[in-house]
Amino acid sequence: MRKILVYASLALSICTSSSAFATDQITILSPHRRSIQEEFVPKFKEYYKNKFKTDVTVSWLDQGGTSDDIRFLKAKYAKDPKSSGIDIFWGGGLSTFIELNKEKYLAKYSISPTLQKHIPATLAGIQLHDASQSWYASAMSSFGIFYNKMILKIEGIPEPKTWKDLANIKYLDNISTADPRRSGSATTMDNIILQSLGWEKGWELLTAIAGNTKKFTHSSSDPIKSVVSGDTACAMAIDFYANAKIGDLGPKNLGFSLPPSQTVIDPDPVAILKGAPNRKTAERFVEYVLSAEAQKLLILPKGQKDGPKLAVLGRMAINDKAYNDTEGRRTSDINPFKMKPALQYDVEKAAKLHRILGDLIGALHIDTHRELKAAWKAMIKRKSHEKDLAEFGKMPVSEKEALALAEKWDDNVFRNKTINNWYDFAKSKYSAIEKGK
């Protein structure tokens, strides 16, 4: 009898212990850099414990970049159309979420009335959520040029102020750029140039910048590292990567410029995925990310009260209370609630071109970079780089044709055949230019 009582007592103890340590779960798929994860996840766990009186376990997934994360998610839904087994998709820019919504991967969610008071429908002319309430902007980003002031001074190169500056031959081998097939921010910057200059002139500039580019990288953070280390002097960059490093190393050493009349503010959304296995926890995560408490992590310096502990995040928040509560303490004077966008960005067009643009640049600029560089250097040697720029930047498709091709881009046989044709076009073009034909 004593043994039975002992076993019963032990079983009760185990059950009680399991109950006491039961936790809620959430799985997040995100291309966000590690500093976002390291600041937001611990704070969310702390918030969750205080508000809901239970712990939460956070699983963070990243396949190496926005495009890779999208492919991963599509593969998950291909296996089970009802649920990917993932709760949240966070980050990657607006074009990403337009694509995910088109695929019907996002779930509708209406944020609380409290948040609605502090988050407008539009900000600086930018939409902060879609009409179906399938995604919400969690931050806003601007795009410009990040540069190492010391390297530019040593090399005798002027500080870049416009996208066109990066085509100047003084920047030869002093630019680092991310591969848009892996970086959503790189795709957005390429789209900005194409929309601001038009398809033909835009490609001329992008191809000249590719000629000056020392290397294309897999991650959008790698060009930043290249500039900080002095391996290159400049990089096309999203603001928060640049601002974080300027905050760490000082404005005397590093700079960031927003090209006038070519500046775009892009919302960076968060969304609950269709069939989220932990729907309630996912809703709570979205509420937290949009709260003033969490938004302060984006705009305050490291070590400030309510600010990040490990790194400057350097982003623009979308909650007005976060700005009202931090006057005089923020890392930047930029306040989107007082801004007007300089360029009207066609988000729908950018979203349609998103995937095809990465493959087009991959074939014309990256996979044929050696041939492109040889042609560019030959043009410079002949002093014909300005006269022959139209031929150098010539593309195998018009914008209208590219938009039409995008409708067929899910057909992998068609897609690969088209990319191979572009690759052959590029090699032939650069070979002819190098030889002066």
N, C-alpha and C positions, 0 to 999 in steps of 0.2 A: 504493500500500500504506500509505503514511504517513497519507493522508487517512482510510482505513478505520479505522486504529488510533485516530486522533483522535476520529472519530465514535463508535466503540465505547466509548472511554474516557469521552466526554461522556455517552453514554447510561447507562453504569454509574453515573456521578456523579449523574445526575438521579434514577435509581432509588434509589440509596443515600440521597440527600437526601430523597426523598419518604417513604421508609421511616422515616428518622430523625425526620421531623416528623409522622408519622401520629398521629392523635388519635382517641380514643373520642368518642362523641356521646351527648347526652341532650336530650330536649325536655320541658319542664315547663310545664303549664298551671296557673296559680295566680292567685287574686284577692288574694294577699298584697300588703301595701304595699311600696313600693320599698325601705324600710330593711331588710326581711327579705332581699330579693334581694341588696342591696348587701353585707350581712354574710355571708350563707350561701354565695353562689356563689363568691366568691374563696377562702373557707376550704375549700370542697369541692374546688376545683381543686387547691389546695395539698395537701390530704389525699390526693387521688387520685394526684397525681404521686409523692408520697413512698411511698405504699403499693403502687401498681401499676406504677410506673416508666414511666408514659406520661401524656400530657396528655389532658384531656377538654374538649370544647367544649359549652357549655351554652346552649341556646336557651330563652328565657323568654317565654311567651305569656300575655297577659291581655287579655280583651275588654272590660274596664271594670268588672267586678264578678262576684260569684259566679253570679248568675242568667244573666248574659250568657255566662259561661264554660261553664255547663251547656248552654245552647242551642247554643253553638259546637261543643261536643263531640258533642252529639246529631246535629247536622248532618253531622259527620265520619263517625260510625258509620252514618248513613243512606246515605251514599255507598259505604261499604265496611264491612259488618257485622263483618268479621274484624279490622280494625285502623283506628284513627283516625289513625295516623301519629304519635301522641303517646305518650310513655312514662309520665309521672307526672301525677297530679292532686294538688295540695297546697293545703290550706286551704279555708275556707268553712263550717266547722262540721259537726257530726255529721249533721244532717238532710240535708245535701248528699250525704254518702257513703252514707246509707241509700237515698237516691233513686238514686244511681249504681249501687249494688249491686243494687237491684231491677231496674234496666235491664240487668243482667249486663255492665256495662262494666268491672268490676274483676277483676283477676287474683289468684289465691291466691299468698301468699308467706309462708313461715315464717321469722321472724327468727332470728338465730344464738343458740346456747345462752348465749353471753356476755351478750347483751342481755337475754335472758329472765331472767337472774339479777337484773337491776336494774330491770326494767319489769314491775310486777305486772299481773294480768288486770283488776283494778279498783283505783281510787284515789279516796278520798273519796266512795265510793259510785257512782263513774262508771266505766263500761266503757271500757277502753283499747284493746281490739281486738274485732272481731266473731268469732263462733264459726268462721266459714269462713276467717279470717285474710286477709280481702280488704282490710282497712284497719287502720291503727295510729294511735293518737293521737300526734301529734308535739309537742303542747303542750296546755295547758288554759287556758280563758278564763273570766272572770267578767264580769258585766254590771251596770252601775250608772249613776250620774249624775256627769258631769264638769262642773265649774263654775269660773267666774272670780271669785275672792274680791273683787277690787278693784271689779269692776262691780256685784256684789251689794251691796257696802258703799255705793257711790255711789248706787245706786237704792233703798237701804233695804230690801232683800229678804233674808230669812233664807236661810241655806245649806240646800239641799234634802237631806233624809235618806231619804225614801221616794218611791216612784213617785207616790203620791197628792199629795205636795207640788207636783208639776209641774202639777196641775190648779188650783192656787190662782191666782186672777185677778191676784195680784201679779206673776206670771211672764208676763203677757200680752206677746207679741212679744219675749220674752227666751229663747225655746227654739229650737234648731235640731235637726232630725231628718232622718235618711237615709230615702230611698225604699226600702221593703222589696222592691220589684220588682227592685232592683239591688244591695241590700246584704243578705247573709246574716245579719250580726249584728243588723241592724235587725229582721228577721223573728223572730230568736230572742228579742229583748227584747219584742216584741209578744206572742209566744207565752207568755213568762214571766208577763206581766201577765194574759193571758187564763186561764192555768192556775191562777194563784194566787188570782184573784178570782172565777173562773167567767165564763162566756160573756157574760151580760148586764151584770154590774157591770164586767167587764173592758172591754167596748166603751164603756161610759159614761166610764170613765177615759181610754181611748185617744182618744176623741172630744174630751174636754175638753182633753187635752194638745195635740191637733191645733189646737184653738181658740187655745191660747196660743202655738203654734208660729209663728215668723216666716216660716220657709221650710223646705221639704223639699229635700234635696240628692241628687245622683246617687250620691255615694260616701260610704261610712261614715267616711271620714277628714275630709270637708268640715265636718261639725258641730264637730269638734275644732278645726279652723282658725278657725271662726266664733267659738268661745268664747275661744280664745287671742288673737284680734285685738280682742275686745271688741264685735264686732257683735251677739252674743247673750251671755247670761250662763250658760246651761246647755245641756247636750246629753245625751241618752241615749247611753251609750258603752260600748264593750268595754274591758276593763281596760288592755290593752297600749297603746292609743292614748292613754288618759289618763295612765298611768304614765310613758310616754315623755316627754310634755310636762312633767309635774311634775318629772321628773328633769332636764330641760333648764332649766326656768324657776323651779323652786323651789316648795315647799309653802306659802310665804307668799302666793304669787300665785294658785295653782291648787289645786283640791281634787277628790277623787273619793270618793263614798260608795256602799257596797253596801247596798241596802235590806234591813233585818232581816226575817227569815222569808220573804223573796222573792228570796233569792240562789241562783243556779244556776251550777254549774260545768259548762262544756261542753267536751268534747274537740274538738280541731281536728286532723283526721287527715291522713295522707299515704297514697297508694295507687299501686300499679303498675296501669296500664291494660291491658285485654285487647288482645292482639296488639301489645304494645309492641315497636317495631322494634329497640330497644336494651335488651333484657331484662336482660342481665348488668349493664350500667351502671346501670339503674334499681334493681336489687337493691342495688347498692353505694351508691346515693344514699340509699335508705331506711335502710340500716345506718348511714350517716353521720349523717343527720338525728336518729336516735334515740340516737346515742352520747353519752356524757357530755361529750365534747369539744365537740360541736355544741350540746348542751343548755345548756351554760354561757353561750353567747351570749345566751340568753333571759333569764337571771336576774342577770347581772353588770352593773355600771355601765360606761359608756363609758370606755375607757382602762385598765381593770383588766387585769391579766394574764389571758389566756384569755377576756377579755370582748370586746364589740363595739368596733370602732374608730371608727365614724362616728355612731352613735345608740344611745340606750337602747331596747332592745326591750320590756322590761317585761312578759314573759309568765311563766306558770307552767310549769316543766319537768315531764317525766314519768319521768325517769331518776333514781333515788335517789342514785346516785354523784355526779351533778352537784350535788346539795344537800350531800352529805357533804363534797365537796371545796371548797365555797365558804362554809362557815360564817363569819359575821361580815363577809362581803364583798358580800352581795347588795343589790340596790336595794330589795327589800321583805322584810319579816319574814314574809310569808305563805308557808307551806310546805304544799302539798296533802297531803303524807304525814302531816301532823298535823291535818288539817281534817275536819270533818263537814259535809255539805251541809245547808242549812236548808230546802230545798224539793225534794221528790221530783218530778222533771221527767219527764213522759211523753214520751219521745223518739219513740216510734212514732207517737203522735198528732200531735206537732209536725211530723214528717216528712210525714205524710199531708196536713196543712194547709199545708205550706210554700209551694207555688206559688199555691194558691187564696187564701191569706191576703194575699199581696202584691197580687194583683189586687183583692181586696175593699177593702183599705186604699187602693189606688190610686183606685178609683171613689168611695169614701165620704169620703176625707180629702184626697187630693192633687189629683186632676183637678177636684174641686169645692171646692178650698180657699177660693177667693174667696167662694163662697156660704156655706160653713161658717163662715168668719170673720165675715161679716156677721150671721149668726144668733147666733153666740156674743157678739158685741159688743152686739147688741140685747138679749140676755138679761141681760148685765151691766148695761146701762143701766136695764132694768126691775127689776133686782135679783132676777131669777127664775132665775139660772143654777144654783142648787142645786135649786130646786123642779122645774125643767123638764129636769133632767139626763137622766132616764130617756127622755124623748121625743127629746132631742138625740142620745143615744147609741143610739137604736133601730136595729136592723139588719134587712136584708131576708131574712136566713136565720138559722136556729138552728144551733148547733154540729153537731147530728146531720145537718141538711140540708147543711151545708158539707162534712162528711166524705163524704156521698153524692155530692155534686157533684164532689169531687176525683177520684173514680173515672172521670169522663167528661172530665177537663180536657185531655186530649190531643186531643180533638175541637175544632179551632180554630173551626169554625162555631158549635158549641154554646157554647164559651167566650166568644167575642166577643159573641154575642147576650145571654148572661147578664150580662156586664160592662156592656153598654149598658143593660140593665134596671136594674142596680144604680145606674148613673150617673143615670138618670131618677128613680129612687126618692130618691136623695140630694138632687138639685136641688129636687124637690118638697117634701121634708121641711124642708130649710133655708129655703126660701122661706116656707113656712107659719109656721115658728118666728120668722123675722125680722119678719113682719107681725103676730105675736102671735095667730095663729089657733089 
